[in-house]
Amino acid sequence: MAKVDITPEAQRQFCDLPVVIQTRMDKVFARLERWPTVSGVKALSGELAGHYRIRTGDYRVQFRIVRGGTIEVVIVENVGHRDGLYED
C-alpha cells in the first residue's frame, strides 16, 4: 500500500478538468494507493526518467515514487490531456 500526495500544481490542473474526467481521475488515484501492483503504469524516459504515467482515456497522471521508511509515497505531479502534458 502507498500514500498518494497531489502537488499544488497537479491540484490546480485537476480542478480545471471537466467533472466527468475528475471522477475518472479519482479512481486512478485510488488505484495508485495499491502501488506497486498497479496495472497500466508506464515508466517515462529521457528528462522524465524516474517518473511514471498512468492513463485514463486521453488523460494522463504523471507521478513519481518516494520510498521512505515503511511506506511508499506516490507524488502526483501533473494531470491532464495527453497533448502537451509533458511539455513545460
C-alpha positions in Angstrom: 0.0 0.0 0.0 1.1 3.5 -0.7 0.0 7.0 0.2 -1.0 9.3 -2.7 0.0 13.0 -2.4 -1.0 15.5 -5.0 1.2 18.6 -5.6 -0.5 22.0 -5.6 0.2 22.3 -9.4 -1.5 19.0 -10.1 -4.4 20.0 -7.8 -4.9 23.2 -9.9 -4.7 21.1 -13.1 -7.3 18.6 -11.6 -9.7 21.4 -10.8 -9.6 22.7 -14.4 -10.7 19.3 -15.8 -14.3 18.6 -16.6 -16.2 16.9 -13.7 -16.6 13.6 -15.6 -12.8 13.5 -16.0 -12.3 14.4 -12.4 -14.3 11.4 -11.4 -12.2 9.1 -13.6 -9.0 10.7 -12.1 -10.3 10.0 -8.6 -10.5 6.3 -9.5 -6.9 6.4 -10.8 -5.7 8.0 -7.6 -7.4 5.2 -5.6 -5.7 2.6 -7.8 -2.3 4.2 -7.2 -2.8 3.5 -3.5 -2.1 -0.1 -4.4 1.4 0.7 -5.7 3.4 -1.3 -6.8 0.7 -3.7 -8.0 -1.0 -1.2 -10.3 -1.5 -2.3 -13.9 -1.2 0.1 -16.8 1.7 2.1 -15.5 4.5 3.1 -17.9 7.9 4.3 -16.9 8.9 7.6 -18.6 12.3 8.1 -20.2 14.6 11.0 -21.1 14.3 14.0 -18.9 11.4 12.4 -17.1 13.3 9.2 -16.2 12.3 8.0 -12.8 8.8 9.2 -13.3 5.7 7.2 -14.4 2.4 7.8 -16.0 -0.9 6.1 -16.0 -3.7 6.8 -18.4 -7.5 7.0 -18.4 -8.7 7.6 -21.9 -6.9 10.6 -23.4 -5.9 11.9 -20.0 -2.7 11.1 -18.1 -1.5 11.2 -14.5 2.3 11.8 -14.2 3.8 10.7 -10.9 7.0 9.6 -9.1 7.6 7.3 -6.1 9.3 8.3 -2.9 10.4 5.4 -0.8 10.9 6.2 2.9 10.6 4.1 6.0 7.8 1.5 5.8 5.5 3.3 3.3 5.9 4.4 -0.3 4.5 7.8 -1.3 3.1 8.3 -4.8 3.6 12.0 -5.6 1.2 13.1 -8.4 3.0 15.9 -10.3 0.8 16.5 -13.4 -2.7 15.6 -14.6 -4.2 16.5 -17.9 -4.9 15.7 -21.5 -2.1 13.8 -23.3 -1.5 16.7 -25.7 1.2 18.8 -24.0 1.2 17.2 -20.6 4.9 16.5 -20.7 5.9 19.9 -22.0 7.0 22.8 -19.8 
